[in-house]
Amino acid sequence: MDLFTVIPYNRANAVEYARKYALTRNMRFEDYTGIGGDCTNFVSQAVYAGVCVMNMTPEYGWYYVSPTDRAPAWSSVEFFYDFITGAPAFADANGGEGPFGREVLRRQAELGDVVQLADESGDFYHTLIITDIKPDEIFVSAHTNDALDRPLSSYNFARARFIRIEGARILAEYPCFEELMQTP
């Protein structure tokens, strides 16, 4: 059995990354805007900037190698939620390397946490990252319909769920943030 070290989520790195790439694209990653949406892909990039570790478990992991070699959890709203929160099908993968978190109340959300929006039928369709918080408003950044510090209240949704990224499990530290922030 592998022994993992739990590292804290670097919220500042995640927010800095999200702000830098909210209105543009990091050329290291594919842009899925025209083919299903880029929102969860973008949020995964920002979360990765805050943990610098992926989970390479086929099918149930959370990773991006190339446009054709990525886990569903990297770019799909529901799979992202299931991986991060350790849903039953993802429990084995989520117990390994990579970020982990849990659903929290809106008032418990912090910078760098994730918001997912649902429609009237309860289907979650959009993933955003919290990049600013004021006493009466949460501001998010997102892709597909690109947004930088957009008020969450300006979105039309039936329900929002807030995902606290609590940290990541690692076998060895890899300082990826500086590399991600450089233009290729």
N, C-alpha and C positions, 0 to 999 in steps of 0.2 A: 504494500500500500504506500502511495506517495504521501509525504508529509508536506503540506502547503503552509506557506506563510501568508497571513492576511495583512494586506496593506491598506491604508486609508485611500479613499477616493480623493484625488486632487481636484477639488471643485474649481479652483482658480484656473487651472490648466484647461479644464473642460469648457468653462465660460469663455476664456480667451480664444480658444480654438473656434467655438461657435460664433463668436463675434467677428473673427477674422474671415470666416468662410460663409457666413449667412447669406451674403449677397453675391457671392462668387463661388467657385468650385476649387477644391484641392485636386490637382491633376493626378494624384496618386490613386484616386478612386473614380469608378465609373459614375456617371450621372444618369439616374433612372427616371428623370422627370417625365419624359415622353413615353415611358414604357412601364407604367404602374405607379410611379411616384418616387421621389427621392428623400422623403421626410425621415424615414427610419434609418436609411443609409447615412444621412447627415448626422442624426443624433448618435448613431453608433460610432461614427468617427469622433465626435466630441467626447463621448464616454471613454473611448479608447485613449484619447489624449489625456484623460484623467486617471487612467489605470495602467496603460502601456502593457497590457497582456490580453491575449485572445485565448479562446478555448477552441482547439482544433478538432474536437470530436465531430466526425462526419455526421451529418443530418441534424444532430441535436446540439451542436456547439454554437459558438458565436465568434465568427472569424470572417476575414476578407483577405484573399490572396490575389484574386483577379476578378474581372466581370463574370467569368464562368466558374470560378472556384470560390464560393462564399457560402456560408451557412444561411439557411432561411431566417434565422434569428437576427442576422445582421441587417436585413432590409425589409422585413415584414413586421407590421404592427403587432399582430397577435403572437407570432413566434418570439419577437423581442421580449414582450411581456412575460411569456411563458418561461423563457430562458432566465431572465433576470430574477424573477420571483420563484423559480424552481418548481414550476408546475410538474405534476407527476411524470409525464412523459419525458421531461427534461431533467428530472432529479439527479440522474447519474452524471450528466454533463455538467450541471450547475454545481455539483459538489466538487468539481475539478477546477482547473485554472479558469480565470476570467472574473468579470464583475458579477456582483450579486446585490440584490436589494429587496425591497418589499413595498407593497402599496401602503400609502399613508393618507391622512386627511390633508385637505388643502392647506390648512393653517400650519401643518408640519413640514410643508415643502420648503426646500432650501435652494440656493443657487446651484446650478448644475444638475438638479433633479429633472426628471422627465415627466411630461404630461402627455396623455393620450386622450383623444376626443372620440366620442361615440355619437351616432345618429339616433333618431327616434326609435329604431328597431333594436338598439343596443349593440350594434356592430361598431367596433372601434376602427377608425379609418385614418387617423392622423397622429403623428408623433412629433412632439416639440420639446425643446430644452429650455429650462428656465435660466434667463440671463440677467434678470434684475427683479427685485422685489421692493415694492413700496408699501406703506401701511395699508392702502386700500386697493392695490393692484399687483398682479403678477405679470411680468413681461417675458415673452418667449422669443426664441429665434428658431427659424425653420427653413426647410427647402420644399420644393415643388412649387408652392406659391411663396417665394422667398420672402423672409421677414427677419428683421433685426430689431430686437427689443419691442416687439408688437404687443400691445395689451391683450392679455388672454380674453378679456371681456369683449373684444371686438370680433371674436370668432363666433360663428353660429353653430352650436352643438347642443345636444340633449344632455350629455353627461361627460364629465372629465374624471380621469383617474390619475393620481399622482404617484409616481414611483420614486422612492428614495433609493439612490445608489449608495450603498453602505460601505463598499470597499471592493477588494478583489483578492482572489487567492492566486498565489504565484509559486512557482518552483524556483525561479531566479529573476532578479530585477533586470529590466531592460529599459534604459532611459530613452524612450521614443519621442518625447514631447518636442525637443529641439529639432529633431529630424522632420517631424510632421509640420512644424511651423515654417520651415524653409521652402521656398518656391522651387519646384523641380526644374 
